Amino acid sequence: MSVTFTKDKETKNTIRFTSPIGSTVSGSIYVPKDSDLAKKTEIVLEVSEKVEVSA
């Protein structure tokens, strides 16, 4: 599953990226302005499902 965070708001030291409400995962992440990620318009987060195997 992937979650897309879109550039939303710039604060003094960070850039806020937000995932839309109503999707499987919603919320915000904050990236420092001096990070390479801050230059992006979207951040895509890949979430892997944990699979347990019994012996």
MARVEXFI-302413 format. One record per residue (C-alpha): x, y, z negated; residue number from 1; residue in one letter. Coordinates in steps of 0.2 Angstrom, whole numbers, padded with zeros to 4 digits. Example, Ala and Ser with C-alpha at 12.3 -4.5 7.8 and 13.67 -1.06 7.14 Angstrom:
MARVEXFI-302413
<node east="0062" north="-0022" up="-0039" i="1" aa="A"/>
<node east="0068" north="-0005" up="-0036" i="2" aa="S"/>
END
This chain:
MARVEXFI-302413
<node east="0000" north="0000" up="0000" i="1" aa="M"/>
<node east="0006" north="0018" up="0003" i="2" aa="S"/>
<node east="0001" north="0034" up="-0005" i="3" aa="V"/>
<node east="0004" north="0050" up="0004" i="4" aa="T"/>
<node east="0008" north="0066" up="-0006" i="5" aa="F"/>
<node east="0006" north="0083" up="0004" i="6" aa="T"/>
<node east="0015" north="0099" up="0000" i="7" aa="K"/>
<node east="0002" north="0109" up="-0011" i="8" aa="D"/>
<node east="0010" north="0123" up="-0021" i="9" aa="K"/>
<node east="0027" north="0131" up="-0024" i="10" aa="E"/>
<node east="0031" north="0136" up="-0042" i="11" aa="T"/>
<node east="0046" north="0145" up="-0049" i="12" aa="K"/>
<node east="0058" north="0130" up="-0049" i="13" aa="N"/>
<node east="0048" north="0116" up="-0040" i="14" aa="T"/>
<node east="0036" north="0111" up="-0026" i="15" aa="I"/>
<node east="0020" north="0102" up="-0030" i="16" aa="R"/>
<node east="0015" north="0088" up="-0019" i="17" aa="F"/>
<node east="-0003" north="0081" up="-0021" i="18" aa="T"/>
<node east="-0012" north="0065" up="-0016" i="19" aa="S"/>
<node east="-0030" north="0068" up="-0012" i="20" aa="P"/>
<node east="-0044" north="0064" up="-0025" i="21" aa="I"/>
<node east="-0054" north="0049" up="-0020" i="22" aa="G"/>
<node east="-0040" north="0039" up="-0013" i="23" aa="S"/>
<node east="-0034" north="0023" up="-0022" i="24" aa="T"/>
<node east="-0021" north="0034" up="-0031" i="25" aa="V"/>
<node east="-0023" north="0052" up="-0034" i="26" aa="S"/>
<node east="-0012" north="0065" up="-0043" i="27" aa="G"/>
<node east="0003" north="0076" up="-0041" i="28" aa="S"/>
<node east="0022" north="0075" up="-0041" i="29" aa="I"/>
<node east="0034" north="0089" up="-0044" i="30" aa="Y"/>
<node east="0050" north="0090" up="-0034" i="31" aa="V"/>
<node east="0064" north="0102" up="-0038" i="32" aa="P"/>
<node east="0067" north="0116" up="-0025" i="33" aa="K"/>
<node east="0085" north="0111" up="-0022" i="34" aa="D"/>
<node east="0080" north="0093" up="-0018" i="35" aa="S"/>
<node east="0080" north="0086" up="0000" i="36" aa="D"/>
<node east="0062" north="0080" up="-0003" i="37" aa="L"/>
<node east="0057" north="0098" up="-0006" i="38" aa="A"/>
<node east="0060" north="0102" up="0013" i="39" aa="K"/>
<node east="0047" north="0089" up="0018" i="40" aa="K"/>
<node east="0028" north="0093" up="0021" i="41" aa="T"/>
<node east="0023" north="0075" up="0016" i="42" aa="E"/>
<node east="0031" north="0062" up="0004" i="43" aa="I"/>
<node east="0025" north="0044" up="0007" i="44" aa="V"/>
<node east="0027" north="0032" up="-0008" i="45" aa="L"/>
<node east="0026" north="0014" up="-0004" i="46" aa="E"/>
<node east="0019" north="0003" up="-0018" i="47" aa="V"/>
<node east="0022" north="-0015" up="-0019" i="48" aa="S"/>
<node east="0011" north="-0027" up="-0027" i="49" aa="E"/>
<node east="0019" north="-0038" up="-0041" i="50" aa="K"/>
<node east="0017" north="-0056" up="-0037" i="51" aa="V"/>
<node east="0020" north="-0069" up="-0051" i="52" aa="E"/>
<node east="0024" north="-0087" up="-0046" i="53" aa="V"/>
<node east="0021" north="-0101" up="-0058" i="54" aa="S"/>
<node east="0033" north="-0116" up="-0058" i="55" aa="A"/>
END
